[in-house]
Amino acid sequence: MSTASLTRTRFPSALLVAVGLAAGFGIAQGTGIRALGGAVFAGAGVAAGVLWLRRRGAATAVALAGLYVAAFVLAHVLAIGVGMSAWLAVSLVTLTAAGVTFGVADGPTDDAVAR
């Protein structure tokens, strides 16, 4: 499926955010290969970034990319620095980042609401 068809079908970029954060962590933890989890995180982030750029423009894409990376960092801070369970930390940041992404990038545009 090309990114053009993903844009037309309104594939939810929030799903890519959730996959990048949660599945990336799960794969890294399950296989013991952190780089593999990082590849999932990066790939999902790039795919989501393409959708954000095409749907909402550069400013929104940069802001959501910052949120995505900040969620990744915050999961580490919560798990290592605060002592929270790693899966709980990843779950919290994933739900938050995906929820914000859905509200900002996947909701209807002003044009669609006006119709």
N, C-alpha and C positions, 0 to 999 in steps of 0.2 A: 504494500500500500504506500503510495507516494505521499509526501507531505502536502501536496496540493489537494489530494482527495481527503486527507485528514482534516485540512482546514475547511473544506466544503461540508464534510459530514459532522462537523462540530465535535470531533473526538475530544473528550475532556482532558485537558492538559493536567488537571489535578490528579488524574490517574497515573500519569507519567511521574509526577512528583512523588506520589505514594510508592510507586514501584522503585524509583531511584533510591529513596531513603530506606524503606523497609526491606525490600528484596535485596538491595545492595548490602545492607548490614547482615541480613540472613545468609546470603551467599558467602560473604567474607567470614562470618562466624562458622558456618557449616563446613566450609572447605578448608578453613585455616589459611586461605590465600587472600590477604587483604587487597591485593591489586585487582583480583577478579571482582570483588565487591565494589572497588573503586571504578572499575570499568563500567559496571552496571549503573552506578551513580552518575558517572559522566555521560554515558550514552543517553540515559533517560533525561538528564538535564539539557543536553544539546537538542534532543527531539522536542522537549517542552519549550525550549527557547525559540526554536524555529516557529512553533505555533504561536507563541506570545508575540513575536515580532510581526508575523503576518496578520494576526487578529487585532492587536492593540497598539502596535508601534514600538519604537525603540525605547522610549522612556519606561513604559510598563514592563517591557522585556528585561531591561536592566534591573529594575526594582524587584521583579519576581526572581530573577537569577540571584540577586543579593539575598533575598529571603531564603531561597533554596540552600545556598551555601551556609548562611547563618544557622539554619535548622540543623545542618550536618554538624557544625561546630558546637552548637548548643547541646546536641545529644551527647557529644563527648564530654562537655563540661558537666552536664547533669550526672552522667554515669561515673566519670572518673573523679571530678572535683567534689561533687555533692555526695556521691556514694549511692545514687539511685540505681536500681536494677537497670542493666543495659537495655533490655527489651522494653521496659516501661519508659525510659528516656526516649528511645527511638519511636515508640508509639505516640507519645505526647507531641513530639516535634513533627512527626509525620501527619497526624491529624490536624494540627494547627496550620502547617504549611499548605497542606492539600485543601483545607477549608478556605484559607485566604485566597489561594490560587483559583479555586472554583468561583468564589465571589467576584474576583477582579477580572479574570481572563475567560472564564467559561460561561458566565451568565449572558443574558441577551444584551445585544448592543442597543444603543439609544434608537437606532433606526428600526430594529425589530420590535422594540417596545411601542414605538409610535404607530406601528401598523395595526 
